């Protein structure tokens, strides 16, 4: 099985699968034979992950190709080149892909603020500020000042995944870390967080889409 080997000062072996590619991280000085045995032991897991990732990629091929948009986890057709931005017959008619963000912010992202308010009341933790961001590789963040930032694309995700991300960030208001205490708090309000955390990876491609081109001065 082909894989990319990266050595560092780490103490243990680690294996990841992303985009069908296998990466192994190993300590300096660890014999190649030991690394190979480790990879072979993980063969079934690797093959399963690769199959899952290819299935997810095929499932959202139309979204990746710009033929459809995800709306709360549901695929809906999108047609670009319209004279005005609108929806009709379950389809989106937009001027171009560059307006997807503004259209969703104006018509969908209110649900993110409402969900934050709802879970804030349940958990008893209220952020000082909530704003939408265009993160490239994350769904949300929370800082030491209690400011929560959410990727606007959360409005595209299935509701349960959207809820998990928001619960995750709100729990950081109490535990600004990923300790066992933090995960117990997350689990209290989102018992299936492990499943949702894994499913989020299927939608990671969205964070690289619908970006506005920077104008040159």
Secondary structure, DSSP 8 states (H G I E B T S, - for coil): ---EEEEES-SS-EEEEETTEEEEEEETT--HHHHHHHHHHTHHHHHHHHHHHHHHHHHTHHHHTTSEEEETTEEEEEEE--SS-EEETTEEEES-GGGHHHHHHHHTTHHHHHHHHHHHHHHT---SEEEEE--SS-SEEE-TT-EEEEEGGGGGS-HHHHHHHHHHHHHTTT--S--HHHHHHHHHH-TTHHHHHHHGGGGGGGGGSS-------
